[in-house]
Amino acid sequence: MTITRGVMPAPAARQFPMKYLVFTAIAAMTAYVLYHNERFLIDPAHPIWNHYEPFKWWLLPHGLAGACALLLAPLQFAEGLRRRHTTLHRTIGTFYIIGVFILGPLGLYIQYLDEAQGAARSFTVETIIQSSTLMITTAIGLYFALKRQFTYHRQWMIRSYAVALTFIEIRVILGVSGLDDPFDWHILETVVWSCVAASVLIGDIANQLYEGHLARLRTATANARAVERPMRIAAAGG
């Protein structure tokens, strides 16, 4: 909002603090997961490598694509970057979409291979739903971007990111609650199903909050302009 001389900015037009609280929480959860779940990446002797041995080379591109999507997505919600650096916004978005369409199918294939390690077929079915939901929401978001319907594009990409975040949420829930020790396939599958089922709902709640913020911002901007106009006319007449 442009602040003109003699016009106080409306309180409702302040930057939306909730966004920063949300991404701070996501950053904290990511740090926890890296410490609690992913330390084995720098420990070749960690026993988890025995479990990953049959599909470890599939796990590498899957992990890199997932990390790319999770780390780049927050940049897409920076309003200044979207408005002032459109090319960069599109480039980051392209990498996010590529990452999603790599990690989704690879995650499904890895889960299928994991059946030989004791995973149930129902877990593979869950992964089909999780991967499909991620790719479908992303594809719809891309469709609306190509059609230049950017409000719908933003809403569907928020849903997509909410689904992608299940990777972190599942590990945080299991780790903080202690449900990952001892390991139990049934508990893991229950938590995964729950997070995936709630993901689009969480995305829609985020959409409602953000759309409400934009509506308040538009109202505040309109009110400020309504106050500014007679002041300009009076100044011009004087």
N, C-alpha and C positions, 0 to 999 in steps of 0.2 A: 504494500500500500504506500502511495506517495504521501508524505506528510507535508502539508503546506503551512506557511506561516500563519499563525493565529488559529489553527485548527488542531485540537488535541486528538491523537489517535484513539480510536474506540477500543475499549478493553477486549472486545470479542475478536479484534483483528490481530491480536498478538499471535506469535508463532505457536503452533500446536505442540504443547510439551509432551503429550501422551506418546507421540511417535518416538521421541528420544528415550522415554522410559521403556517402551517396548523393545527397542533395539539394544538398549543397555542390558535388559534381561536376556535377550537372545545371545548377546556377546558373553554374558556370564555363564549361560548354559553351555555354549560352545566351548568355553575354557574348561568347564567341568568335564565335559565329554572327552576332550583331548587328554586331560590328565587321568581321568578314571578309566576310560575305555580304550584309548588309542595309543597308550604309551608303548605298547608292544611293537609299534612301527620302528622304534629306535632300539629295540632289544631283540636281536636275532635268536636269542636262546629262549625267548618266552614260549611257554607250552602251547599257547593258542595257535602258534604257527603249525603245529601238528594237525589241528582241525582245519586250517585254511590250506594246507598243502595241496589237496586235489584241485583247487580252483584259484590258487594265489595269483596267477598271472591274469585271470579274468578280474580279480579283485582290484588290481592296480588301476586299469582305466575306469572301472566303476567308481573307485574312491576319488580319483582325480576329477572326474566329471561331476561327482556329487559335491566335492569341495568347491569347484568352480561355481556351481549354481548357488550354493549356500552363501559363499563369500561375496559374490557379485550382486546378488539380488538386492541387498539393502541400499546399494548405490542408486538403484532405479527409483527409489522412493524419495530421493533428494530433489526437492522442487526446483532449487536453483540450477542443478545440473540439467534437469529436463528442459528448462526454459532457455538457458544460456548456452548449453553445449548439446544440441540436439543430435549431432553426429556421434558423439561419445555415448549418449544415452542409447542410441540405436545399436551401436557396436557392442556395448555391454549386454544389451538385451539379446543380441544374436548369440553371444557366447552362452548366455543363460539357457536359451532354447536348445542350442546344440548339446549342452551339458545334460539337460533333462532327457533328451532323446537318445543319449548314450547310456546314462545311468539307469534309466527305466528298464529297457530290455536286458541289459547286463545283470541288473539286480534280480530279475526274474530267472534268468538262466543260472545264476549262482545259487539261488534258493532251490532250484530244481536239483542241482548237483548236491546240495546240502542234505537232500533226503537220504543219501548214502551215509551221512553222519548221524542220522537219527531224527531228522526233522520230518514232521508229518506232511502228507500230501495236502491237508487242509491249510498248512502254512504256505505252500506254494500257491494255492488258490487265493489266499489273502494277498500275497505279493502281486498276483495278477491284478487284483482290484486296486491295490495301492499304486502300482506302476501305471495302470490305465488311467486312474483318476488324475495323477500328476501330469501325464502326457496330454490327456483330453483338455484339462483346464488350461494348460499352456498353449495347446493348439488353438483353442477358442480365443484366447488372449491375442495370439498372433494374427488370427483372422480379422479381429476388430482393429488391430493396428494397421493392417494392410488396407482395410476399408476406411481408415482415418476416423473411426468412431472411438475416440480416445478415452471417453468416460467408461465405456464398456470394456475397453482394452485394460484399463487400470484395474477395474473390478475383478476381471478374470485372472489377471496376473497376481493380484493379492491372494485369490483363492489358490492359485498354483503354488505360491510361496508358502502358504499355510500347509499345504500337503507336503511340500519338500521338508518343512521343519519337523515333520514327524520323525525323521532320522535322529534328530537331537532330542526331541521330547521323550521318545521311547527310552533312550539311554539314561536320561536324567531321572525319569520316574523310577526305573528299575534300580539305578544306583543309589539315589537318595533314600528310597524306601527299603533298600537292602534285599529286594526281591531277586536280584541277580546272583545271590550267593546263599545257598548252592544253586547252580544253574538248573532251570526246569523249563523244558520246552513248552509245557502247557501254560505256565505263568507268562512266559515271553509272548506266546501267541495271543493270549488274552489282552495283554497291554498293547500289543501292536494293533489288534483289531479295534480296541477302544480309541486309540489315537487317530487311526485312519478314519474311523466313523465320525469323529468329532472335527476333523480337519477343515472340511468345507464350511461347517457351521461356524467355526472360529474365524475363517476367512470372511464369511458374511457379516459377522459381528464387527470385524475390523472395517469392512466396507461401510456399514451403517455409521460407525463412529466418525470415519473420515468424511463421509458425505455430509454429516451434520456439521462438522468443522468447516467444510467449504461453504455450506449455506450460511453459517454465522459470519464467515469472512466476507461473503458477497453482500450481506445485509449491512455490515459495518462499513464496507467501502461505499455502498450506495448512500448511507446516512452521511458519511463524511463529505461526499460530493455534493449532497443536498445543502449542507451547511456552507460549503466552500463557494457555491455558485453565487448566492446573493452578495457575498463579500467581494467577489471579483467584479460583479456589476457595480457595486457601490464604489469600489476603487477606481473603476474605469470612468464612472460618472463624475467622480471628484477630480 
